[in-house]
Every structure is written in C-alpha cells, then in structure tokens.
Amino acid sequence: MVTVGSRTSSWALGGESLELFLWILGSGIAMSVLALVGAVAIVLPRRILEAALLPMVAFAAGSLIGGALFHLLPEAVVGIESTRSLFLWVFLGFTTFFVLEQGLSWHRSHALSPQAVRPQAYLILIGDGLHNLLGGLAVGAAFLVDLRLGISAWLAAAAHEVPQELGDFAILVHGGLPKGRALVANFISALSFPVGALTAWFLGETVELDILFLLPFAAGQFIYIAASDLIPEIKEPLGRTHALVHLGCFLLGAALLWFLAVAIG
C-alpha cells in the first residue's frame, strides 16, 4: 500500500504495483541513456552544436519552471494540508542543490569550450551522480503519486538533461579524459538516477512512507536548476535576435508543460 498524503495510490492495488515498478525502472534507465547524448558532440560539427546548445538550455529552463509550477506544486497543494510545510520543502529542495554545488565547488557550464582540469572533471562526475540520485528520488515520488505526474516530471527533467550532458561531456574531454572514456563515465554517473527512482518506489511501496513531501522538494530543485544554472547562461548579451530566440525557447518549454498539465488534468 502506498500512502500519499491523505490519499491512497491506486497503483498499489491489485496487481498493478509491478506495472508501477516497471514504469519507474524504465524511466530511470531512459534518463541514464540520455547521458549518451554526448556522443553527438563526436559526430556533429562544432558550429552546429554551439548554435543549438543555448536554445536547448532556454527550452530546458522553461520546462523545469513549468514542471515545478504547473505539475509538482499543484499536486502537492492537494495533498499537503499545511502551506507553510509545503513551501518549507520547496525551500529545502532549492537549498539542497545550492549546498551541493557550493560544497563540491561545482560550476555546471553548458559552454562547449570550458577551461577545465582533471580534478574538476571528476568533481563534475561526483556532482552529477548526487544530482541524478536526488532527481531520481523526485521523479520516482511523482510516479508514486500519479502516473501522469511522473511522466510530466520525467519530461521536464529530460529536457534539462540533454544540454546538461552535452556540456558535461565537453568538460570531461577538456579535463583530459578521452572521448570514449568520458562517454562511459558520464553514463555511469547517470545510473544513480534509476537508483534514486527505485529508492523512492521502495520507500513508498515497502516501508509505506508518506512521500508526498518529495513533490515540493523536487519543485525546489527544478526551480534552482532553472534559475541558477540555466537562465544566467541565456541572459548573456548576444544580440536582439539571440535574445528573442532564447525567450521563445524558454516560453515554448514552459508552454509545453502547461498544455500537458491541461491535457492530462
């Protein structure tokens, strides 16, 4: 039985718990596979990657903000009676990622030509592993509340993952790792995402823990990543045309999550 706030998740009834497990496992593996997107940097011309990267960052920022405001927080409001507690968990999610980046001296850059050294490359991998673990917990918790909410949270996280992994791959290569080794290392660090997702499933299904608090916690994470890591990179003065493209991509990412929220109720 999965206790979610004052509600009971229907996914735990009958024989559908296995189906939920497979959804969470599959989404976790799919997110890990996205780490291999760095292989695109090996075959595509650098000029094309540089032109596409910042618009993808803008789209990811909009998707994360949309995922937090249009999906995670509205669902949390329904199940968490105390508004103060809800926003405390948002704050804790936001602050956790702030502390994570500060503690590891982790500067996540989406530029394709970062000046990095090997120790920083390994810090990137450690930070990615912790980041993916927390992200997996959040998405897994969303699946436990509702399948559609889980899919929405996964889509928002995946939109962020593509430009992130491209940037991380570049940092690892410029930090001294061969391209093949950098790709494998990035994939291994991404495997902590399904670990986190399955941990959320275990806590919800086996321990019968009320995991609804992870929804505002995840919203805080999404807001931090968008506001601290992504939006500052698309605010650089590159001209009016670039600014309009980035704004359009940001709004498109947010609109996609809005329409998804309307469509799935």
C-alpha positions, -999 to +999 in steps of 0.1 A: +000+000+000+014+034-009+003+062+014+004+096-004-008+124+019-044+117+026-049+096-005-040+061-013-023+055-046-044+032-068-012+019-083-006-003-052-040-020-055-044-054-072-015-065-094-006-030-107+023-025-083+046-044-107+034-021-135+044+009-115+077-006-107+083-011-145+073+025-153+098+038-127+126+014-137+120+022-174+120+059-169+152+057-148+170+037-175+158+060-202+172+090-183+205+072-179+206+066-217+203+103-223+238+106-208+250+091-241+238+122-260+274+134-256+282+111-285+265+137-307+294+160-300+317+135-316+300+134-349+283+168-354+303+199-365+311+221-336+294+251-352+261+234-352+264+223-316+273+258-305+243+272-324+218+247-309+231+245-273+218+277-258+183+274-273+182+240-258+193+254-224+165+280-227+139+253-236+151+232-206+148+262-182+112+268-193+104+231-190+118+229-155+099+260-143+068+246-160+072+213-144+076+229-109+047+254-112+022+236-134+026+200-122+045+193-090+033+222-068-004+219-078-003+182-069+014+189-036-011+216-027-039+190-029-022+165-006-003+187+019-026+205+043+000+229+057+010+256+033+040+265+055+052+229+054+048+228+016+069+259+010+094+248+036+100+217+014+103+239-017+130+259+002+148+227+013+148+214-023+162+247-036+188+249-008+199+213-011+211+219-047+227+252-037+247+235-009+255+206-033+271+230-059+288+251-033+302+221-013+317+204-044+329+237-060+308+225-089+303+250-117+280+235-142+288+251-176+269+244-208+297+261-229+314+238-253+349+251-246+353+252-208+388+255-194+388+226-170+414+204-153+412+167-145+403+172-108+374+194-118+363+167-143+360+142-115+341+167-093+317+170-122+311+133-122+306+132-084+282+162-086+263+146-114+259+114-095+244+132-065+223+154-087+209+124-106+202+105-073+181+134-060+164+138-094+156+101-094+140+103-060+119+132-071+107+116-103+101+083-086+080+100-060+059+117-087+052+083-103+040+070-069+015+099-067+002+096-102+014+080-135+007+112-154+025+134-129+055+111-131+056+113-169+054+151-167+082+153-141+103+130-163+098+151-194+108+183-175+139+166-162+148+151-195+146+185-213+173+197-189+194+166-192+202+169-229+221+203-228+235+194-194+250+162-207+264+179-238+281+204-215+294+178-191+308+157-219+327+188-231+341+195-196+352+159-192+370+158-226+387+192-220+396+179-185+418+153-200+395+123-204+395+105-238+361+109-256+352+072-252+361+072-215+342+104-209+311+090-225+312+059-203+320+079-172+290+102-179+267+072-184+279+055-151+273+087-131+238+088-147+229+054-133+223+070-099+190+083-114+173+049-116+188+041-082+171+072-067+138+064-085+138+028-073+146+040-038+115+062-039+095+033-051+109+011-022+101+037+004+066+042-009+057+006-016+076-014+011+081+010+040+047+027+034+064+061+039+044+092+030+065+105+001+043+135-008+069+158+006+092+149-022+070+168-047+076+203-033+112+192-026+115+183-063+099+216-073+125+235-054+152+215-072+137+223-106+134+260-098+170+261-086+184+245-117+165+267-140+171+300-121+207+294-110+223+272-137+203+277-169+188+312-171+220+331-163+236+314-193+209+326-217+210+362-203+244+369-218+242+398-243+244+381-277+222+405-297+184+410-301+179+381-324+195+356-300+176+371-271+143+366-288+152+331-298+161+322-262+130+339-249+109+320-274+125+286-265+120+294-228+083+301-233+079+271-255+093+248-228+070+263-202+040+262-226+046+226-233+044+217-197+013+239-193-005+223-221+005+189-208-010+198-174-042+209-191-044+178-213-039+153-186-059+171-159 
